Amino acid sequence: MKKLLLPLLLAGSATATANAAPDIERIHKDVMVMANTIELAFKQDDSCNHCDPKIETSYLAKQGAVFTVRANSWRSFHIGQESDGFSFVIPPIEPTEVRRVEIKKMVGDILDGVGIVMDEVGSQIEFIADMEGDDSLIRMDSETRRGLRELNRERREIEYRRREYEIELIHADEKERKELETNIQELESEIAALESRQTKLSKTYEAEKKIREAARQVKRQKAKNESDAQLALIEGIVLRSLCDYGAMLKNIPNDEHVSVVFEQKNEAKQRIVVMEIDDISSCKDAKDLKSDATSYLF
């Protein structure tokens, strides 16, 4: 009976230990120390110059710790000088960049308010918002847009004069009628010539628009490549920190996980990496930790 009782007591003790509630206070301290360690890793890593993401933490009982890597400022951070908005950001060196964005938006709003309509050329003339693009493209578009607008203005003036002649024609005598009809025919010839010029200029504009769109597509792809490279760099720093110092998360139960959310601004889905505590505590190489982790977008 005594021999049977001892194993039962040991089994009961093990069960009680396994079912014991986690020490939330200790876990909180562990997680905060880990977050500070990751932030310090960014400051000390020369490969990620100016990287200064904000690390936010939380803990979900029976699930594990969550680290959210989030930007703490408002200007897109990227490797080069052109980007469409990656989430990890730094403040601008000079405030003039913001003013340029505000100015070009203001000019665009003004043009929209003027109500420039180009029905005759089959499309609405768009304002070039990319002031940092190729200067030749901006100049080319500006000249074409002005040309189309001038032709449209000339046509409206001629059509207005033609309508005046047509009104006079209603009450004109025989002699005046012939003169007015001649004037109307001349104006119609001018309108036809303007239409021909508008058609040619419109084709030029459409060709230029395709060139601009192709240039913007190249720029967007370049920005995406830079964003992907930056995300990989930041992810690498976080995973290396967890691999090197993850043992400090010792109070998180072994059957729980550590999740890292890499929050990207203006992205519909965020990158999430989920790791098991055992993999972190036994980690010897960040590459192995990444390969064993579950990564997905949500």
C-alpha positions as CSV (number, residue, x, y, z in Angstrom):
1,M,0.0,0.0,0.0
2,K,2.9,2.4,0.9
3,K,4.6,1.5,-2.5
4,L,1.4,2.5,-4.4
5,L,0.8,5.7,-2.4
6,L,4.1,7.3,-3.3
7,P,3.6,7.2,-7.1
8,L,0.1,8.6,-6.6
9,L,1.4,11.5,-4.5
10,L,4.1,12.3,-7.1
11,A,1.6,12.2,-9.9
12,G,-0.8,14.4,-8.0
13,S,2.1,16.9,-7.3
14,A,3.0,17.0,-11.0
15,T,-0.6,17.6,-12.1
16,A,-0.9,20.4,-9.6
17,T,2.3,22.0,-10.9
18,A,1.2,21.7,-14.5
19,N,-2.2,23.2,-13.7
20,A,-0.8,26.0,-11.6
21,A,-1.8,29.5,-12.8
22,P,1.1,31.4,-14.4
23,D,2.7,34.1,-12.3
24,I,1.4,37.1,-14.2
25,E,3.6,39.6,-12.4
26,R,6.8,37.7,-13.2
27,I,5.7,37.2,-16.8
28,H,5.0,41.0,-17.1
29,K,8.5,41.8,-15.9
30,D,10.1,39.2,-18.2
31,V,8.2,40.6,-21.2
32,M,9.1,44.2,-20.4
33,V,12.8,43.3,-20.0
34,M,12.6,41.5,-23.4
35,A,11.0,44.5,-25.0
36,N,13.7,46.8,-23.7
37,T,16.3,44.4,-24.9
38,I,14.8,44.4,-28.5
39,E,14.7,48.2,-28.5
40,L,18.3,48.3,-27.4
41,A,19.2,45.9,-30.2
42,F,17.8,48.3,-32.7
43,K,19.8,51.2,-31.3
44,Q,23.1,49.2,-31.4
45,D,22.6,47.6,-34.9
46,D,24.3,49.8,-37.5
47,S,22.7,47.8,-40.4
48,C,19.4,49.4,-39.5
49,N,20.3,53.0,-39.4
50,H,17.7,55.3,-37.8
51,C,15.5,52.2,-37.0
52,D,13.5,53.2,-33.9
53,P,10.3,51.2,-33.8
54,K,8.1,51.2,-30.7
55,I,7.7,47.8,-29.1
56,E,4.4,47.3,-27.4
57,T,3.7,44.1,-25.4
58,S,0.8,42.1,-24.0
59,Y,0.2,38.7,-22.6
60,L,-2.7,36.3,-23.3
61,A,-3.2,33.6,-20.7
62,K,-2.8,30.1,-22.0
63,Q,-1.6,31.6,-25.3
64,G,1.5,33.5,-24.6
65,A,3.3,36.9,-25.0
66,V,2.7,39.2,-27.9
67,F,5.2,41.8,-29.1
68,T,3.9,44.5,-31.5
69,V,6.7,46.3,-33.5
70,R,5.1,49.6,-34.4
71,A,6.2,52.9,-35.9
72,N,6.2,55.8,-33.4
73,S,6.3,58.7,-35.9
74,W,4.6,59.7,-39.1
75,R,7.0,59.8,-42.0
76,S,7.6,56.6,-43.9
77,F,11.0,55.1,-43.2
78,H,12.7,53.4,-46.1
79,I,16.1,52.5,-47.4
80,G,16.2,54.9,-50.3
81,Q,14.6,58.4,-50.8
82,E,11.4,57.2,-52.6
83,S,8.7,55.2,-50.9
84,D,4.9,54.9,-51.1
85,G,4.6,54.4,-47.3
86,F,6.3,51.6,-45.3
87,S,5.3,51.4,-41.7
88,F,8.6,51.8,-39.9
89,V,9.1,55.5,-39.9
90,I,11.3,58.4,-38.8
91,P,10.6,62.1,-38.6
92,P,11.8,64.2,-41.6
93,I,15.2,66.0,-41.4
94,E,13.6,69.1,-42.7
95,P,9.9,70.1,-42.4
96,T,9.9,71.3,-46.1
97,E,9.1,67.8,-47.2
98,V,5.7,67.9,-45.5
99,R,5.1,71.3,-46.9
100,R,5.8,70.1,-50.4
101,V,3.2,67.3,-49.9
102,E,0.7,69.8,-48.6
103,I,1.4,72.3,-51.4
104,K,1.0,69.7,-54.2
105,K,-2.3,68.5,-52.6
106,M,-3.5,72.1,-52.3
107,V,-2.7,72.7,-56.0
108,G,-4.5,69.6,-57.0
109,D,-7.6,70.7,-55.0
110,I,-7.5,74.1,-56.7
111,L,-7.4,72.5,-60.1
112,D,-10.3,70.3,-59.1
113,G,-12.2,73.3,-57.9
114,V,-11.7,75.2,-61.2
115,G,-13.6,72.4,-62.9
116,I,-11.4,72.0,-66.0
117,V,-13.5,69.7,-68.2
118,M,-12.0,68.1,-71.3
119,D,-14.9,66.1,-72.7
120,E,-13.7,66.8,-76.2
121,V,-10.5,64.8,-75.7
122,G,-12.3,61.9,-74.1
123,S,-10.6,62.0,-70.7
124,Q,-10.2,64.2,-67.7
125,I,-6.7,65.7,-67.4
126,E,-5.1,64.5,-64.2
127,F,-2.8,66.5,-62.0
128,I,0.6,65.1,-61.5
129,A,0.9,64.5,-57.8
130,D,4.4,63.0,-57.9
131,M,6.5,66.2,-57.6
132,E,9.6,64.0,-56.9
133,G,9.3,62.0,-60.2
134,D,11.2,62.5,-63.4
135,D,11.2,66.3,-64.2
136,S,10.9,65.6,-68.0
137,L,7.7,63.7,-67.4
138,I,6.3,66.5,-65.3
139,R,7.3,69.1,-67.9
140,M,5.9,67.0,-70.8
141,D,2.6,66.5,-69.1
142,S,2.3,70.2,-68.2
143,E,2.9,71.4,-71.8
144,T,0.4,68.9,-73.2
145,R,-2.2,69.8,-70.6
146,R,-1.8,73.5,-71.3
147,G,-2.1,72.9,-75.0
148,L,-5.3,70.9,-74.6
149,R,-6.7,73.5,-72.3
150,E,-5.9,76.3,-74.7
151,L,-7.5,74.5,-77.6
152,N,-10.6,73.8,-75.6
153,R,-10.8,77.5,-74.7
154,E,-10.4,78.6,-78.3
155,R,-13.1,76.1,-79.3
156,R,-15.5,77.4,-76.7
157,E,-15.0,81.0,-77.9
158,I,-15.6,80.1,-81.5
159,E,-18.7,78.1,-80.7
160,Y,-20.0,81.1,-78.7
161,R,-19.5,83.3,-81.7
162,R,-21.2,80.8,-84.0
163,R,-24.2,80.7,-81.7
164,E,-24.4,84.5,-81.8
165,Y,-24.4,84.4,-85.6
166,E,-27.1,81.8,-85.6
167,I,-29.3,84.0,-83.3
168,E,-28.7,87.0,-85.6
169,L,-29.6,84.7,-88.6
170,I,-33.1,84.3,-87.3
171,H,-34.0,88.0,-87.9
172,A,-31.6,88.8,-90.7
173,D,-32.6,90.0,-94.2
174,E,-31.4,88.4,-97.4
175,K,-28.1,90.2,-97.6
176,E,-27.3,89.8,-94.0
177,R,-28.3,86.1,-94.1
178,K,-25.7,85.3,-96.8
179,E,-22.9,87.1,-94.8
180,L,-23.9,85.4,-91.6
181,E,-24.0,82.0,-93.3
182,T,-20.5,82.6,-94.7
183,N,-19.2,83.6,-91.2
184,I,-20.8,80.5,-89.7
185,Q,-19.2,78.2,-92.3
186,E,-15.8,79.8,-91.6
187,L,-16.2,79.3,-87.9
188,E,-17.2,75.6,-88.5
189,S,-14.1,75.2,-90.5
190,E,-12.0,76.6,-87.6
191,I,-13.8,74.3,-85.2
192,A,-13.1,71.3,-87.4
193,A,-9.4,72.3,-87.5
194,L,-9.4,72.6,-83.7
195,E,-11.0,69.2,-83.4
196,S,-8.2,67.7,-85.5
197,R,-5.5,69.3,-83.4
198,Q,-7.3,68.2,-80.2
199,T,-7.4,64.6,-81.5
200,K,-3.7,64.6,-82.2
201,L,-2.8,66.2,-78.9
202,S,-5.1,63.9,-77.0
203,K,-3.3,60.9,-78.5
204,T,0.0,62.4,-77.4
205,Y,-1.4,62.9,-73.9
206,E,-2.6,59.3,-73.7
207,A,0.8,58.1,-74.8
208,E,2.5,60.3,-72.2
209,K,0.0,59.0,-69.6
210,K,1.1,55.4,-70.3
211,I,4.7,56.4,-69.9
212,R,4.0,58.1,-66.6
213,E,2.0,55.1,-65.3
214,A,4.9,52.8,-66.3
215,A,7.3,55.1,-64.4
216,R,5.1,55.1,-61.4
217,Q,4.8,51.3,-61.5
218,V,8.6,51.0,-61.5
219,K,8.7,53.4,-58.6
220,R,6.0,51.4,-56.7
221,Q,7.9,48.2,-57.3
222,K,11.1,49.8,-56.1
223,A,9.4,51.0,-53.0
224,K,7.9,47.6,-52.3
225,N,11.3,45.9,-52.7
226,E,12.8,48.4,-50.3
227,S,9.9,47.9,-47.9
228,D,10.4,44.1,-48.1
229,A,14.1,44.5,-47.5
230,Q,13.5,46.8,-44.5
231,L,10.9,44.4,-43.0
232,A,13.3,41.5,-43.4
233,L,16.0,43.6,-41.7
234,I,13.8,44.5,-38.8
235,E,12.4,41.0,-38.4
236,G,16.0,39.7,-38.3
237,I,16.9,42.0,-35.4
238,V,13.9,41.0,-33.4
239,L,14.4,37.2,-34.0
240,R,18.1,37.5,-33.1
241,S,17.2,39.3,-29.9
242,L,14.8,36.5,-29.0
243,C,17.3,33.9,-29.9
244,D,20.1,35.4,-27.9
245,Y,18.1,36.6,-24.8
246,G,14.8,34.7,-25.0
247,A,15.8,32.7,-21.9
248,M,14.7,35.7,-19.8
249,L,11.1,34.7,-20.7
250,K,11.5,31.9,-18.3
251,N,8.2,32.4,-16.5
252,I,6.0,31.9,-19.6
253,P,4.6,28.3,-19.5
254,N,6.4,25.9,-21.9
255,D,3.2,25.1,-23.7
256,E,2.6,28.7,-24.7
257,H,4.0,30.9,-27.5
258,V,5.6,34.2,-28.3
259,S,4.1,36.1,-31.2
260,V,5.5,39.1,-32.9
261,V,3.3,41.4,-35.0
262,F,5.2,43.5,-37.5
263,E,2.7,46.3,-38.0
264,Q,2.9,48.0,-41.4
265,K,1.2,51.3,-41.9
266,N,-1.5,51.5,-44.6
267,E,-1.4,47.7,-45.1
268,A,-4.6,45.7,-45.0
269,K,-2.7,42.7,-43.6
270,Q,0.1,42.5,-41.0
271,R,3.0,40.1,-40.8
272,I,2.8,37.8,-37.7
273,V,5.5,35.4,-36.5
274,V,4.5,32.8,-33.9
275,M,7.2,30.8,-32.0
276,E,7.1,28.2,-29.3
277,I,8.7,29.0,-26.0
278,D,10.8,25.8,-26.2
279,D,12.3,26.9,-29.5
280,I,13.2,30.3,-28.1
281,S,14.8,29.0,-24.9
282,S,16.9,26.4,-26.9
283,C,17.6,28.7,-29.8
284,K,21.2,28.8,-31.1
285,D,20.6,30.3,-34.5
286,A,18.0,32.9,-35.5
287,K,17.6,31.3,-38.9
288,D,16.6,28.0,-37.3
289,L,14.1,29.9,-35.0
290,K,12.6,31.5,-38.1
291,S,12.3,28.3,-40.0
292,D,10.6,26.6,-37.0
293,A,8.2,29.5,-36.5
294,T,4.8,30.0,-38.0
295,S,4.7,33.1,-40.2
296,Y,1.5,34.5,-41.9
297,L,-0.3,37.6,-42.9
298,F,-3.5,38.6,-41.1
